Amino acid sequence: MDVINTSGRRKDAVARLYLSEGKGEFTINKRDYKDYFPTGTLQYKINQPFVLTETTGKYNIKVNVAGGGITGQAEAIRLAISKALIEIDPENKSTLKAEGLTTRDPRMVERKKFGQKKARKKEQFSKR
């Protein structure tokens, strides 16, 4: 098996993932994933596709992630991992889809409009 390259996105976060067979080394932006995501919740989100498909520790993962906040980055990485696992074994798709890990979250920040303070906030209206 050669290197599998996938990407995942959520809000402004974009994750580019390189997955290859190995001992389970997991680096995000050239740092260990436990250093990059210190909270247990975010570590759980990243490992969720491996736990569901029972492939924990079978693959080496290298991720470049940029943009957004830490939660958006974690969920972008989770989507990229799910795509890669489906590419390796199409039977994983039903398991991951049932948990909602194959769907990209389309919600984005609404843009600010001219003449307004924010996207929807307007100046106070005076009738007289």
N, CA, C and O of each residue as an XYZ file, in Angstrom:
512
protein
N       0.844     -1.192      0.000
C       0.000      0.000      0.000
C       0.882      1.247      0.000
O       1.797      1.372      0.814
N       0.603      2.145     -0.901
C       1.353      3.397     -0.938
C       0.625      4.456     -0.095
O      -0.321      4.136      0.625
N       1.056      5.677     -0.187
C       0.492      6.756      0.621
C      -0.854      7.196      0.038
O      -0.981      7.414     -1.167
N      -1.846      7.320      0.907
C      -3.169      7.795      0.504
C      -3.295      9.249      0.934
O      -3.034      9.587      2.089
N      -3.696     10.109      0.000
C      -3.789     11.542      0.252
C      -5.259     11.950      0.184
O      -5.905     11.766     -0.847
N      -5.796     12.507      1.285
C      -7.166     13.019      1.282
C      -7.195     14.370      1.985
O      -6.221     14.783      2.613
N      -8.330     15.047      1.867
C      -8.482     16.323      2.558
C      -9.849     16.375      3.213
O     -10.796     15.724      2.771
N      -9.931     17.165      4.281
C     -11.193     17.369      4.978
C     -11.327     18.828      5.333
O     -10.334     19.505      5.598
N     -12.566     19.320      5.339
C     -12.787     20.737      5.644
C     -13.958     20.888      6.600
O     -14.894     20.088      6.600
N     -13.881     21.941      7.421
C     -14.997     22.353      8.262
C     -14.809     23.818      8.596
O     -13.735     24.225      9.038
N     -15.852     24.617      8.387
C     -15.765     26.070      8.545
C     -14.549     26.588      7.756
O     -14.473     26.377      6.546
N     -13.618     27.249      8.410
C     -12.439     27.764      7.691
C     -11.247     26.819      7.776
O     -10.196     27.117      7.210
N     -11.380     25.695      8.462
C     -10.262     24.765      8.655
C     -10.141     23.811      7.466
O     -11.136     23.266      6.988
N      -8.911     23.621      7.000
C      -8.627     22.683      5.910
C      -7.524     21.747      6.376
O      -6.463     22.196      6.810
N      -7.777     20.439      6.286
C      -6.794     19.436      6.700
C      -6.382     18.606      5.496
O      -7.232     18.064      4.789
N      -5.069     18.505      5.260
C      -4.525     17.643      4.213
C      -3.853     16.465      4.913
O      -2.970     16.653      5.750
N      -4.275     15.252      4.566
C      -3.860     14.052      5.293
C      -3.086     13.104      4.381
O      -3.453     12.898      3.224
N      -2.010     12.530      4.921
C      -1.212     11.517      4.230
C      -1.205     10.283      5.113
O      -0.655     10.311      6.214
N      -1.814      9.190      4.639
C      -1.968      7.973      5.430
C      -1.189      6.836      4.780
O      -1.316      6.596      3.579
N      -0.379      6.133      5.580
C       0.381      4.987      5.084
C       0.410      3.918      6.155
O       0.163      4.194      7.329
N       0.715      2.691      5.745
C       0.792      1.600      6.721
C       1.950      1.820      7.670
O       3.000      2.321      7.268
N       1.764      1.446      8.940
C       2.825      1.649      9.914
C       2.420      1.235     11.308
O       1.549      0.387     11.500
N       3.079      1.858     12.290
C       2.892      1.483     13.695
C       1.908      2.374     14.448
O       1.691      2.171     15.643
N       1.310      3.353     13.777
C       0.344      4.211     14.448
C       0.879      5.571     14.831
O       0.335      6.210     15.731
N       1.942      6.038     14.165
C       2.473      7.377     14.446
C       1.507      8.412     13.878
O       1.035      8.283     12.748
N       1.218      9.442     14.676
C       0.206     10.430     14.317
C       0.787     11.818     14.546
O       0.937     12.242     15.692
N       1.118     12.537     13.464
C       1.675     13.888     13.604
C       0.764     14.898     12.920
O       0.259     14.666     11.822
N       0.567     16.022     13.595
C      -0.216     17.133     13.061
C       0.696     18.349     13.042
O       1.203     18.763     14.084
N       0.907     18.924     11.863
C       1.816     20.068     11.688
C       3.180     19.818     12.348
O       3.705     20.676     13.057
N       3.737     18.635     12.103
C       5.055     18.205     12.601
C       5.128     18.127     14.127
O       6.217     18.199     14.696
N       3.979     17.980     14.794
C       3.924     17.780     16.248
C       3.069     16.559     16.530
O       2.208     16.201     15.727
N       3.304     15.913     17.675
C       2.478     14.780     18.066
C       1.041     15.256     18.291
O       0.821     16.378     18.747
N       0.061     14.401     17.969
C      -1.327     14.844     18.064
C      -1.750     15.138     19.498
O      -2.656     15.943     19.713
N      -1.118     14.507     20.483
C      -1.464     14.777     21.884
C      -0.934     16.135     22.341
O      -1.486     16.744     23.258
N       0.129     16.603     21.706
C       0.627     17.952     22.000
C      -0.220     19.003     21.288
O      -0.479     20.075     21.834
N      -0.653     18.688     20.056
C      -1.418     19.654     19.274
C      -2.836     19.822     19.829
O      -3.345     20.940     19.906
N      -3.470     18.710     20.214
C      -4.805     18.732     20.812
C      -4.712     18.177     22.239
O      -4.853     16.970     22.438
N      -4.476     19.045     23.236
C      -4.275     18.559     24.598
C      -5.538     18.033     25.283
O      -5.433     17.240     26.218
N      -6.730     18.451     24.844
C      -7.951     18.016     25.524
C      -8.390     16.636     25.040
O      -8.217     16.285     23.873
N      -8.947     15.884     25.938
C      -9.388     14.521     25.629
C     -10.514     14.474     24.614
O     -10.596     13.539     23.818
N     -11.389     15.483     24.637
C     -12.520     15.511     23.707
C     -12.042     15.578     22.258
O     -12.544     14.856     21.397
N     -11.067     16.452     21.998
C     -10.563     16.598     20.636
C      -9.776     15.358     20.203
O      -9.841     14.963     19.039
N      -9.037     14.745     21.125
C      -8.314     13.518     20.814
C      -9.305     12.394     20.481
O      -9.055     11.583     19.589
N     -10.427     12.356     21.202
C     -11.458     11.349     20.933
C     -12.049     11.551     19.533
O     -12.256     10.586     18.797
N     -12.320     12.815     19.172
C     -12.885     13.107     17.851
C     -11.970     12.620     16.735
O     -12.438     12.066     15.739
N     -10.663     12.826     16.901
C      -9.705     12.429     15.872
C      -9.601     10.904     15.767
O      -9.477     10.365     14.667
N      -9.651     10.213     16.901
C      -9.500      8.754     16.895
C     -10.799      8.005     16.608
O     -10.778      6.789     16.421
N     -11.919      8.705     16.572
C     -13.227      8.069     16.394
C     -13.313      7.178     15.149
O     -13.825      6.064     15.261
N     -12.837      7.608     13.956
C     -12.935      6.716     12.787
C     -12.153      5.412     12.963
O     -12.589      4.357     12.503
N     -10.989      5.487     13.635
C     -10.184      4.276     13.856
C     -10.870      3.325     14.834
O     -10.836      2.108     14.651
N     -11.491      3.883     15.873
C     -12.184      3.054     16.874
C     -13.367      2.345     16.222
O     -13.582      1.156     16.458
N     -14.130      3.060     15.408
C     -15.313      2.472     14.769
C     -14.950      1.380     13.771
O     -15.663      0.383     13.661
N     -13.837      1.557     13.035
C     -13.437      0.562     12.039
C     -12.436     -0.457     12.586
O     -11.984     -1.343     11.860
N     -12.092     -0.326     13.872
C     -11.166     -1.244     14.556
C      -9.809     -1.311     13.851
O      -9.269     -2.396     13.639
N      -9.264     -0.148     13.491
C      -7.960     -0.071     12.833
C      -6.984      0.786     13.624
O      -6.059      1.356     13.045
N      -7.171      0.886     14.930
C      -6.307      1.723     15.759
C      -4.876      1.197     15.742
O      -4.643      0.012     15.983
N      -3.910      2.083     15.455
C      -2.500      1.716     15.473
C      -1.996      1.001     14.237
O      -0.860      0.526     14.241
N      -2.782      0.903     13.187
C      -2.339      0.199     11.972
C      -1.713      1.121     10.930
O      -1.007      0.659     10.034
N      -1.970      2.425     11.044
C      -1.532      3.362     10.010
C      -0.749      4.521     10.610
O      -1.014      4.962     11.728
N       0.231      5.009      9.834
C       0.938      6.246     10.171
C       0.200      7.393      9.499
O      -0.168      7.307      8.327
N      -0.012      8.462     10.247
C      -0.760      9.595      9.730
C       0.062     10.855      9.869
O       0.627     11.133     10.926
N       0.124     11.620      8.778
C       0.772     12.933      8.789
C      -0.262     13.916      8.273
O      -0.805     13.736      7.183
N      -0.538     14.965      9.060
C      -1.581     15.926      8.708
C      -1.005     17.332      8.698
O      -0.246     17.712      9.589
N      -1.378     18.107      7.669
C      -1.145     19.548      7.646
C      -2.513     20.198      7.743
O      -3.370     19.981      6.887
N      -2.721     21.000      8.790
C      -4.016     21.627      8.990
C      -3.817     23.118      9.207
O      -2.874     23.542      9.874
N      -4.728     23.918      8.627
C      -4.619     25.371      8.745
C      -6.006     25.984      8.759
O      -6.953     25.415      8.214
N      -6.120     27.143      9.383
C      -7.361     27.899      9.389
C      -8.328     27.458     10.463
O      -8.255     26.335     10.962
N      -9.239     28.356     10.815
C     -10.277     28.025     11.780
C      -9.758     27.890     13.196
O      -8.630     28.282     13.494
N     -10.589     27.333     14.074
C     -10.216     27.097     15.465
C      -9.856     25.654     15.683
O      -9.819     24.870     14.734
N      -9.588     25.288     16.929
C      -9.115     23.922     17.191
C     -10.214     22.882     16.989
O      -9.927     21.772     16.542
N     -11.463     23.214     17.306
C     -12.550     22.253     17.103
C     -12.794     22.028     15.618
O     -12.976     20.891     15.181
N     -12.797     23.103     14.845
C     -12.968     22.980     13.397
C     -11.843     22.180     12.771
O     -12.073     21.384     11.861
N     -10.617     22.390     13.260
C      -9.474     21.634     12.743
C      -9.604     20.156     13.080
O      -9.323     19.299     12.241
N     -10.032     19.851     14.313
C     -10.185     18.449     14.723
C     -11.236     17.753     13.863
O     -11.035     16.612     13.448
N     -12.344     18.422     13.593
C     -13.397     17.799     12.800
C     -13.008     17.709     11.323
O     -13.459     16.800     10.626
N     -12.186     18.629     10.838
C     -11.676     18.532      9.469
C     -10.749     17.318      9.339
O     -10.797     16.597      8.342
N      -9.905     17.099     10.355
C      -9.008     15.936     10.363
C      -9.825     14.652     10.415
O      -9.507     13.683      9.726
N     -10.885     14.641     11.238
C     -11.743     13.459     11.355
C     -12.370     13.107     10.013
O     -12.441     11.930      9.660
N     -12.824     14.101      9.258
C     -13.411     13.856      7.940
C     -12.364     13.307      6.968
O     -12.651     12.391      6.197
N     -11.150     13.867      7.005
C     -10.084     13.394      6.121
C      -9.714     11.935      6.432
O      -9.491     11.142      5.516
N      -9.649     11.585      7.722
C      -9.342     10.200      8.121
C     -10.447      9.261      7.638
O     -10.162      8.177      7.130
N     -11.704      9.673      7.793
C     -12.829      8.840      7.350
C     -12.766      8.591      5.847
O     -12.998      7.471      5.393
N     -12.450      9.635      5.071
C     -12.331      9.478      3.617
C     -11.222      8.496      3.255
O     -11.381      7.675      2.352
N     -10.090      8.585      3.971
C      -8.955      7.697      3.688
C      -9.291      6.243      4.022
O      -8.933      5.336      3.271
N      -9.979      6.020      5.149
C     -10.343      4.653      5.539
C     -11.343      4.043      4.558
O     -11.317      2.836      4.318
N     -12.217      4.865      3.994
C     -13.158      4.373      2.980
C     -12.417      4.029      1.692
O     -12.763      3.069      1.004
N     -11.388      4.825      1.370
C     -10.590      4.552      0.170
C      -9.823      3.235      0.314
O      -9.644      2.513     -0.667
N      -9.370      2.919      1.537
C      -8.652      1.664      1.778
C      -9.603      0.476      1.681
O      -9.318     -0.503      0.991
N     -10.743      0.571      2.382
C     -11.711     -0.525      2.415
C     -13.121      0.047      2.301
O     -13.622      0.631      3.261
N     -13.772     -0.109      1.143
C     -15.116      0.454      0.952
C     -16.172     -0.094      1.929
O     -17.235      0.506      2.085
N     -15.888     -1.221      2.580
C     -16.843     -1.767      3.562
C     -16.952     -0.891      4.806
O     -17.929     -0.983      5.549
N     -15.946     -0.036      5.033
C     -15.983      0.865      6.184
C     -17.031      1.963      6.027
O     -17.421      2.592      7.010
N     -17.488      2.195      4.800
C     -18.367      3.337      4.539
C     -19.662      3.271      5.341
O     -20.099      4.285      5.886
N     -20.283      2.095      5.421
C     -21.558      1.987      6.135
C     -21.392      2.279      7.622
O     -22.256      2.912      8.229
N     -20.286      1.821      8.215
C     -20.026      2.061      9.631
C     -19.814      3.540      9.911
O     -20.380      4.086     10.858
N     -18.993      4.192      9.079
C     -18.680      5.607      9.284
C     -19.868      6.506      8.950
O     -20.086      7.521      9.611
N     -20.635      6.134      7.928
C     -21.775      6.951      7.540
C     -22.866      6.915      8.612
O     -23.545      7.917      8.840
N     -23.037      5.766      9.271
C     -24.047      5.647     10.329
C     -23.755      6.602     11.483
O     -24.679      7.084     12.138
N     -22.474      6.876     11.733
C     -22.086      7.803     12.804
C     -21.999      9.249     12.318
O     -21.736     10.151     13.112
N     -22.216      9.477     11.031
C     -22.196     10.826     10.477
C     -20.808     11.384     10.235
O     -20.628     12.602     10.227
N     -19.822     10.519     10.038
C     -18.439     10.974      9.859
C     -18.051     11.206      8.403
O     -16.936     11.651      8.131
N     -18.949     10.912      7.461
C     -18.615     11.113      6.052
C     -19.201     12.408      5.503
O     -18.962     12.753      4.346
N     -19.962     13.124      6.318
C     -20.638     14.335      5.861
C     -19.816     15.567      6.195
O     -19.367     15.736      7.329
N     -19.621     16.433      5.195
C     -18.935     17.698      5.437
C     -19.946     18.676      6.000
O     -21.045     18.809      5.463
N     -19.586     19.367      7.083
C     -20.467     20.348      7.699
C     -20.420     21.628      6.861
O     -19.375     22.278      6.814
N     -21.523     22.013      6.194
C     -21.468     23.126      5.253
C     -21.575     24.513      5.888
O     -21.444     25.522      5.195
N     -21.811     24.570      7.202
C     -22.046     25.876      7.828
C     -20.782     26.726      7.821
O     -19.725     26.301      8.286
N     -20.916     27.940      7.279
C     -19.794     28.866      7.216
C     -20.224     30.186      7.853
O     -21.414     30.427      8.058
N     -19.261     31.024      8.160
C     -19.563     32.340      8.721
C     -20.159     33.212      7.620
O     -19.626     33.286      6.513
N     -21.269     33.867      7.940
C     -21.913     34.750      6.972
C     -21.084     36.020      6.810
O     -20.542     36.542      7.785
N     -20.988     36.510      5.593
C     -20.144     37.669      5.343
C     -20.785     38.953      5.855
O     -22.007     39.058      5.953
N     -19.932     39.933      6.180
C     -20.399     41.247      6.614
C     -20.855     42.023      5.381
O     -20.188     42.009      4.346
N     -22.012     42.708      5.501
C     -22.519     43.516      4.400
C     -22.161     44.993      4.604
O     -22.039     45.458      5.737
N     -21.996     45.716      3.506
C     -21.651     47.133      3.604
C     -22.850     47.902      4.176
O     -24.002     47.524      3.960
N     -22.564     48.972      4.898
C     -23.622     49.772      5.510
C     -24.177     49.180      6.785
O     -25.096     49.738      7.384
N     -23.617     48.033      7.213
C     -24.067     47.386      8.449
C     -22.865     47.179      9.347
O     -21.719     47.198      8.898
N     -23.156     46.977     10.650
C     -22.069     46.778     11.607
C     -21.463     45.379     11.486
O     -20.244     45.213     11.539
N     -22.348     44.354     11.320
C     -21.894     42.965     11.170
C     -22.727     42.320     10.063
O     -23.308     43.026      9.239
N     -22.792     40.992     10.035
C     -23.523     40.310      8.976
C     -25.014     40.656      9.008
O     -25.622     40.887      7.963
N     -25.598     40.691     10.201
C     -27.031     40.976     10.310
C     -27.356     42.184     11.183
O     -28.468     42.709     11.126
N     -26.396     42.627     11.988
C     -26.637     43.760     12.877
C     -26.652     45.055     12.067
O     -25.754     45.312     11.266
N     -27.682     45.859     12.289
C     -27.835     47.106     11.539
C     -27.820     48.286     12.499
O     -27.906     48.116     13.715
N     -27.708     49.493     11.930
C     -27.815     50.711     12.721
C     -29.237     50.803     13.272
O     -30.176     50.284     12.669
N     -29.391     51.464     14.419
C     -30.712     51.605     15.019
C     -31.607     52.456     14.117
O     -31.194     53.515     13.644
N     -32.842     51.986     13.881
C     -33.784     52.676     12.993
C     -34.549     53.733     13.768
O     -35.089     53.464     14.841
N     -34.591     54.943     13.215
C     -35.347     56.029     13.838
C     -36.466     56.452     12.902
O     -36.220     56.886     11.777
N     -37.703     56.319     13.382
C     -38.855     56.647     12.541
C     -38.999     58.158     12.368
O     -39.402     58.628     11.303
N     -38.668     58.928     13.425
C     -38.823     60.390     13.351
C     -37.531     61.106     13.678
O     -37.486     62.336     13.662
